[in-house]
Amino acid sequence: MAKQRKRKTRFEKTMVTLTVTTIFFVFVSLLFFKAQLSSVNIEVEKLKNKVTKQQKINESLTMKVNELVSLENMQLVAAESGLEYNNNNIIVIQK
């Protein structure tokens, strides 16, 4: 007894082709989006490093400003210019 093969209808062939095509495009799109996500993550890390470096520079500059504004530095500059520090001449204005 020979087995009879069932012939696939046109609809079945179309559905199989459509399913295979859809699965292929889903995998391709997943790979594409993962690559894009990787690229964005790399850019984020680069920006984080730049921000960290800039924060360190800002902290360093803040320390330099604080040193230049210090009372000892002002007295040193005044002494170099021939001025003297007199506490009685300081007036504090409060708002």
Phi and psi restraints in degrees (value plus and minus 20) as a CYANA .aco file:
   2 ALA   PHI    -110.3   -70.3
   2 ALA   PSI     117.2   157.2
   3 LYS   PHI    -100.5   -60.5
   3 LYS   PSI     121.3   161.3
   4 GLN   PHI    -111.8   -71.8
   4 GLN   PSI     115.5   155.5
   5 ARG   PHI    -104.5   -64.5
   5 ARG   PSI     118.9   158.9
   6 LYS   PHI    -102.6   -62.6
   6 LYS   PSI     111.7   151.7
   7 ARG   PHI    -105.1   -65.1
   7 ARG   PSI     118.4   158.4
   8 LYS   PHI    -101.2   -61.2
   8 LYS   PSI     118.1   158.1
   9 THR   PHI     -98.2   -58.2
   9 THR   PSI     148.3   188.3
  10 ARG   PHI     -82.5   -42.5
  10 ARG   PSI     -58.5   -18.5
  11 PHE   PHI     -82.1   -42.1
  11 PHE   PSI     -64.5   -24.5
  12 GLU   PHI     -83.1   -43.1
  12 GLU   PSI     -63.1   -23.1
  13 LYS   PHI     -81.6   -41.6
  13 LYS   PSI     -63.2   -23.2
  14 THR   PHI     -83.5   -43.5
  14 THR   PSI     -62.3   -22.3
  15 MET   PHI     -85.6   -45.6
  15 MET   PSI     -61.2   -21.2
  16 VAL   PHI     -83.9   -43.9
  16 VAL   PSI     -65.1   -25.1
  17 THR   PHI     -82.6   -42.6
  17 THR   PSI     -63.9   -23.9
  18 LEU   PHI     -84.2   -44.2
  18 LEU   PSI     -60.9   -20.9
  19 THR   PHI     -85.0   -45.0
  19 THR   PSI     -66.3   -26.3
  20 VAL   PHI     -82.2   -42.2
  20 VAL   PSI     -63.7   -23.7
  21 THR   PHI     -83.1   -43.1
  21 THR   PSI     -63.3   -23.3
  22 THR   PHI     -82.8   -42.8
  22 THR   PSI     -65.3   -25.3
  23 ILE   PHI     -81.9   -41.9
  23 ILE   PSI     -61.9   -21.9
  24 PHE   PHI     -79.9   -39.9
  24 PHE   PSI     -67.8   -27.8
  25 PHE   PHI     -87.7   -47.7
  25 PHE   PSI     -52.2   -12.2
  26 VAL   PHI     -84.4   -44.4
  26 VAL   PSI     -65.2   -25.2
  27 PHE   PHI     -85.9   -45.9
  27 PHE   PSI     -61.0   -21.0
  28 VAL   PHI     -84.2   -44.2
  28 VAL   PSI     -63.1   -23.1
  29 SER   PHI     -86.9   -46.9
  29 SER   PSI     -56.8   -16.8
  30 LEU   PHI     -81.7   -41.7
  30 LEU   PSI     -64.7   -24.7
  31 LEU   PHI     -82.1   -42.1
  31 LEU   PSI     -62.3   -22.3
  32 PHE   PHI     -82.1   -42.1
  32 PHE   PSI     -66.8   -26.8
  33 PHE   PHI     -88.6   -48.6
  33 PHE   PSI     -54.1   -14.1
  34 LYS   PHI     -86.5   -46.5
  34 LYS   PSI     -58.3   -18.3
  35 ALA   PHI     -85.4   -45.4
  35 ALA   PSI     -62.0   -22.0
  36 GLN   PHI     -83.3   -43.3
  36 GLN   PSI     -62.4   -22.4
  37 LEU   PHI     -82.8   -42.8
  37 LEU   PSI     -61.4   -21.4
  38 SER   PHI     -80.4   -40.4
  38 SER   PSI     -65.7   -25.7
  39 SER   PHI     -80.9   -40.9
  39 SER   PSI     -64.2   -24.2
  40 VAL   PHI     -85.4   -45.4
  40 VAL   PSI     -59.9   -19.9
  41 ASN   PHI     -83.6   -43.6
  41 ASN   PSI     -58.0   -18.0
  42 ILE   PHI     -83.9   -43.9
  42 ILE   PSI     -63.6   -23.6
  43 GLU   PHI     -83.5   -43.5
  43 GLU   PSI     -59.4   -19.4
  44 VAL   PHI     -82.5   -42.5
  44 VAL   PSI     -63.5   -23.5
  45 GLU   PHI     -84.6   -44.6
  45 GLU   PSI     -59.1   -19.1
  46 LYS   PHI     -82.4   -42.4
  46 LYS   PSI     -63.4   -23.4
  47 LEU   PHI     -85.8   -45.8
  47 LEU   PSI     -57.3   -17.3
  48 LYS   PHI     -82.3   -42.3
  48 LYS   PSI     -61.4   -21.4
  49 ASN   PHI     -83.9   -43.9
  49 ASN   PSI     -61.4   -21.4
  50 LYS   PHI     -82.9   -42.9
  50 LYS   PSI     -61.9   -21.9
  51 VAL   PHI     -84.0   -44.0
  51 VAL   PSI     -62.5   -22.5
  52 THR   PHI     -82.7   -42.7
  52 THR   PSI     -64.5   -24.5
  53 LYS   PHI     -81.7   -41.7
  53 LYS   PSI     -63.0   -23.0
  54 GLN   PHI     -86.8   -46.8
  54 GLN   PSI     -56.4   -16.4
  55 GLN   PHI     -83.6   -43.6
  55 GLN   PSI     -60.0   -20.0
  56 LYS   PHI     -84.6   -44.6
  56 LYS   PSI     -61.7   -21.7
  57 ILE   PHI     -83.3   -43.3
  57 ILE   PSI     -62.4   -22.4
  58 ASN   PHI     -83.2   -43.2
  58 ASN   PSI     -61.7   -21.7
  59 GLU   PHI     -82.9   -42.9
  59 GLU   PSI     -61.2   -21.2
  60 SER   PHI     -83.0   -43.0
  60 SER   PSI     -64.2   -24.2
  61 LEU   PHI     -86.9   -46.9
  61 LEU   PSI     -56.2   -16.2
  62 THR   PHI     -83.1   -43.1
  62 THR   PSI     -61.8   -21.8
  63 MET   PHI     -83.3   -43.3
  63 MET   PSI     -60.7   -20.7
  64 LYS   PHI     -83.9   -43.9
  64 LYS   PSI     -61.8   -21.8
  65 VAL   PHI     -82.7   -42.7
  65 VAL   PSI     -64.1   -24.1
  66 ASN   PHI     -82.2   -42.2
  66 ASN   PSI     -56.9   -16.9
  67 GLU   PHI     -86.8   -46.8
  67 GLU   PSI     -61.3   -21.3
  68 LEU   PHI     -91.1   -51.1
  68 LEU   PSI     -47.2    -7.2
  69 VAL   PHI    -106.8   -66.8
  69 VAL   PSI     -29.8    10.2
  70 SER   PHI     -81.8   -41.8
  70 SER   PSI     134.7   174.7
  71 LEU   PHI     -82.1   -42.1
  71 LEU   PSI     -59.8   -19.8
  72 GLU   PHI     -81.9   -41.9
  72 GLU   PSI     -61.4   -21.4
  73 ASN   PHI     -86.8   -46.8
  73 ASN   PSI     -61.3   -21.3
  74 MET   PHI     -83.0   -43.0
  74 MET   PSI     -60.6   -20.6
  75 GLN   PHI     -85.7   -45.7
  75 GLN   PSI     -58.7   -18.7
  76 LEU   PHI     -84.1   -44.1
  76 LEU   PSI     -65.5   -25.5
  77 VAL   PHI     -84.8   -44.8
  77 VAL   PSI     -60.2   -20.2
  78 ALA   PHI     -84.6   -44.6
  78 ALA   PSI     -60.8   -20.8
  79 ALA   PHI     -85.8   -45.8
  79 ALA   PSI     -59.3   -19.3
  80 GLU   PHI     -84.6   -44.6
  80 GLU   PSI     -50.7   -10.7
  81 SER   PHI    -108.4   -68.4
  81 SER   PSI     -21.1    18.9
  82 GLY   PHI      66.3   106.3
  82 GLY   PSI      -4.3    35.7
  83 LEU   PHI    -119.9   -79.9
  83 LEU   PSI     142.4   182.4
  84 GLU   PHI    -149.7  -109.7
  84 GLU   PSI     136.3   176.3
  85 TYR   PHI    -111.5   -71.5
  85 TYR   PSI     101.3   141.3
  86 ASN   PHI    -145.4  -105.4
  86 ASN   PSI      93.7   133.7
  87 ASN   PHI     -86.9   -46.9
  87 ASN   PSI     -45.5    -5.5
  88 ASN   PHI     -92.1   -52.1
  88 ASN   PSI     -40.7    -0.7
  89 ASN   PHI    -107.5   -67.5
  89 ASN   PSI     -23.2    16.8
  90 ILE   PHI    -103.5   -63.5
  90 ILE   PSI     106.2   146.2
  91 ILE   PHI    -136.6   -96.6
  91 ILE   PSI     108.5   148.5
  92 VAL   PHI    -121.9   -81.9
  92 VAL   PSI     102.5   142.5
  93 ILE   PHI    -125.4   -85.4
  93 ILE   PSI     104.3   144.3
  94 GLN   PHI    -133.3   -93.3
  94 GLN   PSI     120.6   160.6
